[in-house]
């Protein structure tokens, strides 16, 4: 991701991306992502993380056609680093 692209990320998107990169190839629940983004855990905010992931995906897509953030229904989200392929259903 270029410096210019990083400048387009919101503070929360940057925190989420940093969290994903610290723990690659690991499924993260909404609760874990809320904690990583320093957001108070509340059912009110739990679904908002989906919107932030959607926005982050769109911004990452501007830099590459590759899908880095995958959804594991019922579990959470997964970051697949470059050079690795996701195995199993998403």
Backbone as CSV, one residue per row, in Angstrom:
resi,resn,N_x,N_y,N_z,CA_x,CA_y,CA_z,C_x,C_y,C_z
1,UNK,0.849,-1.164,0.000,0.000,0.000,0.000,0.895,1.227,0.000
2,UNK,0.597,2.165,-0.828,1.432,3.357,-0.950,1.166,4.326,0.201
3,UNK,2.085,5.244,0.399,1.930,6.276,1.422,0.683,7.100,1.136
4,UNK,0.436,7.405,-0.139,-0.746,8.179,-0.520,-2.020,7.428,-0.122
5,UNK,-2.053,6.138,-0.357,-3.228,5.335,-0.013,-3.418,5.283,1.503
6,UNK,-2.319,5.182,2.252,-2.421,5.179,3.710,-3.001,6.488,4.225
7,UNK,-2.689,7.579,3.561,-3.199,8.884,3.972,-4.713,8.960,3.824
8,UNK,-5.285,8.126,2.990,-6.726,8.133,2.774,-7.495,7.340,3.830
9,UNK,-6.793,6.588,4.651,-7.455,5.784,5.680,-7.862,6.655,6.864
10,UNK,-9.025,6.357,7.410,-9.413,7.012,8.660,-8.581,6.407,9.785
11,UNK,-8.620,7.038,10.944,-7.858,6.518,12.085,-8.305,5.100,12.434
12,UNK,-9.604,4.851,12.407,-10.111,3.518,12.735,-9.702,2.496,11.679
13,UNK,-9.781,2.851,10.411,-9.365,1.941,9.342,-7.887,1.601,9.483
14,UNK,-7.086,2.584,9.838,-5.658,2.350,10.030,-5.427,1.377,11.192
15,UNK,-6.152,1.566,12.288,-6.016,0.663,13.440,-6.433,-0.755,13.064
16,UNK,-7.526,-0.873,12.311,-7.988,-2.191,11.896,-6.961,-2.868,10.991
17,UNK,-6.453,-2.122,10.008,-5.458,-2.678,9.099,-4.203,-3.091,9.873
18,UNK,-3.770,-2.280,10.794,-2.600,-2.618,11.614,-2.839,-3.893,12.406
19,UNK,-4.031,-4.024,12.966,-4.377,-5.230,13.725,-4.348,-6.467,12.829
20,UNK,-4.950,-6.357,11.653,-4.941,-7.478,10.709,-3.512,-7.869,10.338
21,UNK,-2.664,-6.882,10.126,-1.287,-7.166,9.714,-0.443,-7.729,10.858
22,UNK,-0.795,-7.388,12.088,-0.084,-7.959,13.242,-0.418,-9.432,13.412
23,UNK,-1.626,-9.807,13.031,-2.101,-11.182,13.212,-2.652,-11.711,11.888
24,UNK,-1.787,-11.896,10.898,-2.259,-12.342,9.577,-2.756,-13.795,9.622
25,UNK,-3.612,-14.098,8.688,-4.152,-15.458,8.527,-4.857,-15.961,9.786
26,UNK,-5.409,-15.043,10.558,-6.155,-15.392,11.764,-7.527,-14.736,11.667
27,UNK,-8.579,-15.491,11.974,-9.931,-14.938,11.939,-10.145,-14.079,13.179
28,UNK,-10.662,-12.875,12.960,-10.900,-11.916,14.042,-12.399,-11.672,14.163
29,UNK,-12.925,-11.794,15.358,-14.343,-11.535,15.595,-14.601,-10.027,15.606
30,UNK,-15.857,-9.662,15.504,-16.209,-8.243,15.588,-15.750,-7.660,16.920
31,UNK,-15.918,-8.434,17.987,-15.521,-7.968,19.313,-14.024,-7.678,19.375
32,UNK,-13.218,-8.555,18.781,-11.768,-8.337,18.760,-11.417,-7.086,17.963
33,UNK,-12.122,-6.877,16.860,-11.838,-5.707,16.023,-12.280,-4.422,16.705
34,UNK,-13.384,-4.480,17.438,-13.803,-3.306,18.208,-12.744,-2.950,19.239
35,UNK,-12.206,-3.969,19.915,-11.156,-3.738,20.910,-9.897,-3.178,20.247
36,UNK,-9.547,-3.705,19.073,-8.362,-3.233,18.352,-8.524,-1.778,17.928
37,UNK,-9.758,-1.386,17.650,-10.029,-0.010,17.236,-10.324,0.915,18.392
38,UNK,-10.157,0.414,19.621,-10.424,1.197,20.843,-11.861,1.716,20.875
39,UNK,-12.789,0.883,20.430,-14.198,1.255,20.444,-14.855,0.511,21.594
40,UNK,-15.660,1.212,22.357,-16.381,0.588,23.454,-17.234,-0.539,22.924
41,UNK,-17.105,-1.706,23.528,-17.883,-2.853,23.067,-19.338,-2.671,23.455
42,UNK,-20.168,-2.647,22.448,-21.596,-2.486,22.628,-22.277,-3.068,21.413
43,UNK,-23.435,-3.656,21.618,-24.159,-4.222,20.474,-24.489,-3.128,19.469
44,UNK,-24.556,-1.902,19.931,-24.827,-0.761,19.050,-23.700,-0.596,18.027
45,UNK,-22.466,-0.859,18.422,-21.320,-0.660,17.543,-20.883,-1.926,16.825
46,UNK,-21.342,-3.065,17.306,-20.859,-4.335,16.772,-21.041,-4.443,15.258
47,UNK,-22.187,-4.049,14.741,-22.428,-4.147,13.300,-21.763,-3.012,12.524
48,UNK,-21.401,-1.934,13.200,-20.713,-0.832,12.526,-19.355,-1.266,11.995
49,UNK,-18.759,-2.259,12.625,-17.448,-2.727,12.170,-17.542,-3.232,10.741
50,UNK,-18.702,-3.788,10.367,-18.906,-4.263,8.995,-18.755,-3.122,7.999
51,UNK,-19.293,-1.967,8.351,-19.199,-0.796,7.478,-17.758,-0.339,7.335
52,UNK,-17.017,-0.364,8.426,-15.611,0.044,8.370,-14.776,-0.948,7.561
53,UNK,-15.083,-2.225,7.678,-14.383,-3.242,6.884,-14.699,-3.040,5.404
54,UNK,-15.948,-2.755,5.096,-16.345,-2.505,3.707,-15.576,-1.326,3.131
55,UNK,-15.466,-0.270,3.889,-14.729,0.915,3.445,-13.239,0.612,3.282
56,UNK,-12.678,-0.132,4.226,-11.267,-0.504,4.148,-11.007,-1.379,2.928
57,UNK,-11.904,-2.322,2.660,-11.773,-3.162,1.465,-11.762,-2.317,0.197
58,UNK,-12.657,-1.349,0.119,-12.736,-0.493,-1.069,-11.440,0.286,-1.261
59,UNK,-10.875,0.773,-0.185,-9.629,1.536,-0.284,-8.459,0.632,-0.656
60,UNK,-8.435,-0.581,-0.127,-7.384,-1.524,-0.500,-7.506,-1.921,-1.968
61,UNK,-8.735,-2.017,-2.441,-8.985,-2.406,-3.831,-8.454,-1.355,-4.812
62,UNK,-8.342,-0.116,-4.373,-7.778,0.934,-5.233,-6.300,0.669,-5.530
63,UNK,-5.643,-0.051,-4.625,-4.214,-0.345,-4.773,-3.962,-1.687,-5.436
64,UNK,-4.933,-2.587,-5.360,-4.740,-3.934,-5.884,-6.101,-4.571,-6.141
65,UNK,-6.170,-5.406,-7.153,-7.414,-6.116,-7.433,-7.604,-7.304,-6.496
66,UNK,-6.577,-7.649,-5.781,-6.614,-8.800,-4.881,-7.484,-8.505,-3.669
67,UNK,-8.217,-9.500,-3.218,-9.055,-9.380,-2.031,-8.244,-9.813,-0.817
68,UNK,-7.905,-8.880,0.059,-7.093,-9.181,1.231,-7.921,-9.488,2.467
69,UNK,-9.084,-8.879,2.585,-9.936,-9.072,3.756,-11.116,-9.945,3.381
70,UNK,-11.182,-11.105,3.996,-12.228,-12.065,3.686,-13.172,-12.213,4.875
71,UNK,-14.411,-12.549,4.572,-15.411,-12.775,5.610,-15.559,-14.266,5.862
72,UNK,-15.507,-14.653,7.111,-15.819,-16.020,7.508,-17.138,-15.932,8.254
73,UNK,-18.201,-16.245,7.552,-19.550,-16.097,8.119,-19.669,-16.824,9.454
74,UNK,-20.216,-16.091,10.407,-20.409,-16.650,11.735,-19.196,-16.565,12.634
75,UNK,-18.051,-16.165,12.078,-16.820,-16.096,12.870,-16.218,-14.701,12.885
76,UNK,-16.043,-14.088,11.713,-15.434,-12.774,11.657,-14.720,-12.532,10.348
77,UNK,-13.601,-11.841,10.426,-12.852,-11.436,9.243,-11.430,-11.960,9.298
78,UNK,-10.868,-12.155,8.117,-9.539,-12.730,7.964,-8.755,-11.908,6.965
79,UNK,-7.504,-11.631,7.284,-6.605,-10.962,6.348,-5.666,-12.015,5.773
80,UNK,-5.668,-12.121,4.460,-4.775,-13.064,3.782,-3.646,-12.249,3.171
81,UNK,-2.444,-12.368,3.741,-1.306,-11.599,3.230,-0.964,-11.949,1.784
82,UNK,-0.301,-11.030,1.116,0.158,-11.269,-0.257,1.034,-12.504,-0.266
83,UNK,0.867,-13.315,-1.292,1.663,-14.531,-1.429,1.026,-15.740,-0.795
84,UNK,-0.057,-15.547,-0.045,-0.767,-16.664,0.557,-2.153,-16.748,-0.056
85,UNK,-2.700,-17.943,-0.064,-4.055,-18.129,-0.568,-4.921,-18.661,0.563
86,UNK,-6.163,-18.220,0.560,-7.142,-18.681,1.542,-7.549,-20.099,1.217
87,UNK,-7.632,-20.925,2.244,-8.126,-22.281,2.056,-9.416,-22.426,2.838
88,UNK,-10.340,-23.144,2.276,-11.613,-23.361,2.941,-12.645,-22.338,2.516
89,UNK,-13.893,-22.540,2.932,-14.980,-21.640,2.536,-14.919,-20.310,3.263
90,UNK,-15.400,-19.282,2.609,-15.481,-17.949,3.226,-16.925,-17.615,3.476
